Amino acid sequence: EEHIAVYGPDNDQRLTGLHETQSIDMFSWGVADRGASIRVPHGFVENDAYKGYLEDRRPNSQGCPYKIASRILQTIDTVKV
């Protein structure tokens, strides 16, 4: 909910689980998975090392990119590895 709140208006209409989107109330990630919430490229995992980028597919074009990036970084900062 914290992420969806800054990802732009009307995401409930867009994130339906149809048309290569994950449902708004579900989270998933996958390698080259267009239907996942977070998509990573094939080369992301090499020799047990994570390198590259990730693509959060949930924000819409009306979301503020600074608020979206801030929310993602806050979440990453809380992850214990």
Contacts in CASP RR format, 6 or more apart in sequence:
PFRMAT RR
TARGET T0000
AUTHOR 0000-0000-0000
METHOD contacts of the structure
MODEL  1
EEHIAVYGPDNDQRLTGLHETQSIDMFSWGVADRGASIRVPHGFVENDAY
KGYLEDRRPNSQGCPYKIASRILQTIDTVKV
2 71 0 8 1.000
2 75 0 8 1.000
3 58 0 8 1.000
3 71 0 8 1.000
3 72 0 8 1.000
3 75 0 8 1.000
4 11 0 8 1.000
4 24 0 8 1.000
4 58 0 8 1.000
6 63 0 8 1.000
6 64 0 8 1.000
6 67 0 8 1.000
6 68 0 8 1.000
6 70 0 8 1.000
6 71 0 8 1.000
7 58 0 8 1.000
7 59 0 8 1.000
7 60 0 8 1.000
7 63 0 8 1.000
7 68 0 8 1.000
8 59 0 8 1.000
8 60 0 8 1.000
8 62 0 8 1.000
8 63 0 8 1.000
8 64 0 8 1.000
9 60 0 8 1.000
9 62 0 8 1.000
9 63 0 8 1.000
10 60 0 8 1.000
10 62 0 8 1.000
11 24 0 8 1.000
11 58 0 8 1.000
11 60 0 8 1.000
12 24 0 8 1.000
14 21 0 8 1.000
14 60 0 8 1.000
15 21 0 8 1.000
15 22 0 8 1.000
15 23 0 8 1.000
15 24 0 8 1.000
15 58 0 8 1.000
16 23 0 8 1.000
16 24 0 8 1.000
17 23 0 8 1.000
17 26 0 8 1.000
17 35 0 8 1.000
20 34 0 8 1.000
20 35 0 8 1.000
21 35 0 8 1.000
21 57 0 8 1.000
22 28 0 8 1.000
22 35 0 8 1.000
22 36 0 8 1.000
22 37 0 8 1.000
22 57 0 8 1.000
22 58 0 8 1.000
26 37 0 8 1.000
27 37 0 8 1.000
27 38 0 8 1.000
28 35 0 8 1.000
28 36 0 8 1.000
28 37 0 8 1.000
28 38 0 8 1.000
29 36 0 8 1.000
29 37 0 8 1.000
29 38 0 8 1.000
29 39 0 8 1.000
29 40 0 8 1.000
29 54 0 8 1.000
30 36 0 8 1.000
30 38 0 8 1.000
30 39 0 8 1.000
30 40 0 8 1.000
31 39 0 8 1.000
31 40 0 8 1.000
31 41 0 8 1.000
31 42 0 8 1.000
31 44 0 8 1.000
31 45 0 8 1.000
32 39 0 8 1.000
32 40 0 8 1.000
32 41 0 8 1.000
32 42 0 8 1.000
33 39 0 8 1.000
34 57 0 8 1.000
35 57 0 8 1.000
36 57 0 8 1.000
37 56 0 8 1.000
37 57 0 8 1.000
37 58 0 8 1.000
38 54 0 8 1.000
38 55 0 8 1.000
38 56 0 8 1.000
38 57 0 8 1.000
39 54 0 8 1.000
39 55 0 8 1.000
39 57 0 8 1.000
40 52 0 8 1.000
40 53 0 8 1.000
40 54 0 8 1.000
40 55 0 8 1.000
41 52 0 8 1.000
41 53 0 8 1.000
43 51 0 8 1.000
43 52 0 8 1.000
44 50 0 8 1.000
44 51 0 8 1.000
44 52 0 8 1.000
44 53 0 8 1.000
44 54 0 8 1.000
56 68 0 8 1.000
56 72 0 8 1.000
59 65 0 8 1.000
59 68 0 8 1.000
END
